[in-house]
Amino acid sequence: MSRTVEFIALIVTDTIAVAVSCFVFLRIRFPDSFNVLGFENSDGEMIYPLYAWILLSLFWIVMLLLAGMYRERHASSRIDESVSLIKVVTVGALIVFFTVYIVPQDPGGSLSIFVIYWASVLGLIVSGRILVRSVQKALILRGHGTHRALVVGWTDQVERLYQDVAKYPAAGLQIVGAVRLDQNGLASSNGHDTQQQEPAHAIEQLPDLIDELLVRDVLIALGSEDHKELAEVLRLCDGKNVTLKIVPDFYSVIGGMARTEHIYGLPLIEVLPIPMPAWEQYTKRLIDLIVALLILVIGLPLWIGIIIAVATSSEGGAIYRQKRVGRKGRTFTMYKFRTMRQDAEAQTGPVWASKDDPRYTPVGGWLRRTRLDEIPQLWNVLRGDMSLVGPRPERPYFVEKLIGKVPLYNRRHRIKPGITGWAQVMWHYDSSLEDVQQKVKYDLYYIENMSLRLDLKILFRTFRAVISGGGH
């Protein structure tokens, strides 16, 4: 099934499970006064539980969403998902118990009610999930919804991986090609028969093969000593919307940058997963929206004043628009208060700004030092192009040049770019290739250690730089 159908099916089954469990709870809690429409309380007043069903449904959907239970789980184990649901439902039931259903004068009854409600919610949600996953598995076994995969590795290991994948059709992988490494160099096979002799291709063609074959997963079949080959595969796949998975033998090389998966018996290790858990990702987005709206609304008089100052102090519009490269390599229009002359790059072409750049307008230098020139990017945050915190987006012109010169540069595009970032609070503006290389190190550190705590630390340092005028 498609990702959209999967998501809708999970929402529907979870909502039905919560509604039925609420009905079961009320029927047991008020056995003499409950009917389909409502129940009578101790004072004889009729209470209609529709609002309770709606609130509880929203509560549980949010709980499951924050726990990452609506992420794509292609061909994942139903047992593993059920174990995760036990944890989420237990926490959720405790929240409901201590905020709504606890009865101080009857602690024994309260505990029994809690156990009944917990068991009904868990049992019904798990049953609904198993039903959806069983249908999904049946479709996969019939060839629907499989992920197109490309294998990269030594010839003998590629052949062995072909055989392993064939043993586990429920894993939902369809190998559509292989890039084989042998004594003569790297070769590509676009068919299912890897015994065919195919013309040799340079390793740089790996990104093109991913695009041509519509690949979703890249399976890496290398040995534990193939450090150079793995680094090259990671570099070439950076920026591509694919999942990288390797055979378990290579775990000693990638250390903590991996997550082991057993897909219906097929052991694979996912390389470079996003470390931020689902609830933190949703919280990060919520913080983005709240902070962006507050700053734009509260500071509106100041922003209007800056627009007037920029427009009257030099020729050109107050808002500067520029194409930048964002998440997954997609370009978007980024907004800033204009800090340079309108013809700043007319003679030189695209160049990096420098400290005390002579191209600054009369108010441009102040805007740069206080970083207030970045305020219009809050509109990009509201649109979802950017986040408050993340690697700074670069122009396509520089991205094309830097990809070949700076190792792993494309990895910055795995997440949304930010208005500020770890590299911005630890380093100055780019003015040379050495600056870019240093900032990439900081960006990669942030990507591998993403957390709300680190985001708050970066925002605090940025706020301090704004107040002190310590920007460049």
Long-range contacts (C-beta under 8 A, 24 or more apart in sequence): 1-135, 1-136, 1-139, 1-144, 1-145, 2-145, 3-72, 6-72, 6-132, 6-136, 7-70, 9-132, 9-135, 10-69, 10-70, 10-128, 10-129, 10-132, 11-61, 11-70, 13-125, 13-128, 13-129, 13-131, 13-132, 14-60, 14-61, 14-64, 14-125, 14-128, 14-129, 15-57, 15-61, 16-124, 16-128, 17-121, 17-124, 17-125, 17-127, 17-128, 18-53, 18-56, 18-57, 18-60, 18-61, 18-121, 18-124, 18-125, 19-53, 19-57, 20-120, 20-124, 21-117, 21-120, 21-121, 21-124, 22-49, 22-52, 22-53, 22-56, 23-53, 24-116, 24-120, 25-113, 25-116, 25-117, 25-120, 26-52, 28-113, 28-116, 29-113, 56-96, 59-92, 59-95, 59-96, 60-92, 60-121, 60-125, 63-88, 63-91, 63-92, 63-95, 64-88, 64-125, 65-278, 65-282, 66-278, 66-279, 66-282, 66-283, 67-278, 67-279, 68-277, 68-278, 68-279, 71-278, 73-133, 74-145, 74-147, 74-172, 75-136, 75-137, 75-140, 75-147, 75-170, 75-171, 75-172, 75-173, 75-263, 75-264, 76-133, 76-261, 76-263, 77-262, 77-263, 77-264, 78-129, 78-130, 78-133, 78-134, 81-129, 81-133, 82-126, 82-129, 82-130, 85-122, 85-125, 85-126, 85-129, 86-122, 89-118, 89-121, 89-122, 89-125, 90-118, 90-122, 92-121, 93-117, 93-118, 93-121, 93-122, 137-170, 140-169, 140-170, 140-172, 141-169, 141-170, 143-174, 145-172, 146-172, 146-173, 146-174, 147-172, 147-173, 147-174, 147-216, 147-217, 148-174, 148-176, 148-213, 148-214, 148-215, 148-216, 148-217, 149-173, 149-174, 149-175, 149-176, 149-215, 149-216, 149-217, 149-218, 149-219, 150-175, 150-176, 150-177, 150-178, 150-179, 150-209, 150-210, 150-213, 150-215, 150-217, 150-218, 150-219, 151-175, 151-177, 151-178, 151-179, 151-218, 151-219, 151-220, 151-221, 152-178, 152-179, 152-181, 152-206, 152-218, 152-219, 152-220, 152-221, 152-222, 152-233, 153-179, 153-180, 153-181, 153-219, 153-220, 153-221, 153-222, 154-180, 154-181, 154-182, 154-221, 154-222, 154-223, 154-226, 155-180, 155-181, 155-182, 155-194, 157-221, 157-222, 157-223, 157-247, 158-194, 158-221, 159-194, 160-221, 161-219, 161-221, 161-247, 162-194, 164-266, 165-219, 165-266, 167-265, 167-266, 168-263, 168-264, 168-265, 168-266, 170-263, 170-264, 171-263, 171-264, 171-265, 171-266, 172-263, 173-217, 173-219, 173-263, 173-266, 175-219, 176-213, 176-214, 176-215, 177-209, 177-213, 177-215, 179-203, 179-206, 179-209, 181-222, 181-229, 203-232, 203-236, 204-236, 206-233, 206-236, 206-237, 207-236, 207-237, 207-239, 207-240, 210-237, 210-240, 210-242, 211-240, 215-242, 216-242, 216-243, 217-242, 217-243, 217-244, 217-245, 218-242, 218-243, 218-244, 218-245, 219-245, 219-246, 219-247, 219-268, 220-244, 220-245, 220-246, 220-247, 220-250, 220-271, 221-246, 221-247, 222-246, 222-247, 222-250, 223-249, 223-250, 224-249, 224-250, 224-252, 224-253, 226-250, 227-253, 230-254, 231-407, 234-271, 234-272, 234-408, 235-407, 235-408, 235-410, 238-408, 238-409, 238-410, 238-411, 238-413, 238-414, 239-328, 239-329, 239-403, 239-410, 239-411, 239-413, 241-328, 243-270, 244-270, 244-271, 244-272, 245-269, 245-270, 245-271, 246-271, 257-448, 272-411, 272-414, 274-414, 274-415, 274-447, 274-450, 275-448, 275-449, 275-450, 275-451, 276-450, 276-451, 280-450, 280-451, 280-452, 283-452, 284-387, 284-389, 284-452, 284-455, 285-387, 287-388, 287-452, 287-455, 288-381, 288-387, 288-388, 289-381, 289-382, 291-388, 292-378, 292-379, 292-381, 292-382, 292-388, 293-382, 295-375, 295-378, 296-375, 296-378, 296-379, 299-375, 303-375, 306-337, 306-363, 306-367, 306-372, 306-375, 307-337, 309-363, 310-337, 310-338, 310-361, 310-363, 310-364, 310-367, 313-361, 313-362, 313-363, 314-338, 314-341, 314-342, 314-361, 314-362, 315-341, 315-342, 316-341, 316-342, 319-376, 322-395, 323-395, 323-396, 324-393, 324-394, 324-395, 324-396, 324-417, 325-393, 325-394, 325-395, 325-396, 325-399, 325-413, 325-417, 326-385, 326-386, 326-393, 326-413, 326-416, 326-417, 327-413, 327-414, 327-415, 327-416, 327-417, 328-413, 328-414, 329-410, 329-413, 331-396, 332-380, 332-385, 332-393, 334-377, 334-380, 334-385, 334-386, 334-393, 335-376, 335-377, 335-379, 335-380, 336-373, 336-374, 336-376, 336-377, 337-367, 337-372, 337-373, 337-375, 337-376, 338-364, 338-373, 339-363, 339-364, 339-365, 339-367, 339-368, 339-373, 340-364, 350-395, 350-397, 350-398, 352-398, 352-429, 352-430, 352-431, 352-432, 352-435, 353-429, 353-430, 353-431, 354-429, 354-431, 355-428, 355-429, 355-431, 355-472, 366-469, 368-471, 368-472, 369-469, 369-470, 369-471, 369-472, 370-466, 370-469, 370-471, 371-420, 371-462, 371-465, 371-466, 371-471, 372-466, 374-419, 374-420, 377-419, 378-419, 381-419, 384-416, 385-416, 385-417, 386-416, 386-417, 386-418, 386-419, 387-415, 387-416, 387-417, 387-418, 387-419, 388-418, 388-419, 388-420, 388-455, 388-459, 389-418, 389-419, 389-420, 389-421, 389-446, 389-454, 389-455, 389-458, 389-459, 390-415, 390-416, 390-417, 390-418, 390-421, 390-446, 391-415, 391-417, 391-418, 391-421, 391-423, 391-443, 391-446, 391-447, 392-417, 392-418, 392-420, 392-421, 392-423, 392-424, 392-439, 393-417, 402-433, 402-436, 405-433, 406-433, 406-436, 406-437, 406-440, 408-440, 408-444, 409-436, 409-440, 411-443, 411-444, 411-447, 412-440, 412-443, 412-444, 412-447, 414-447, 415-447, 415-450, 420-458, 420-459, 420-462, 421-446, 421-458, 422-446, 422-454, 422-458, 424-458, 424-462, 425-458, 425-461, 425-462, 425-465, 428-472, 429-472
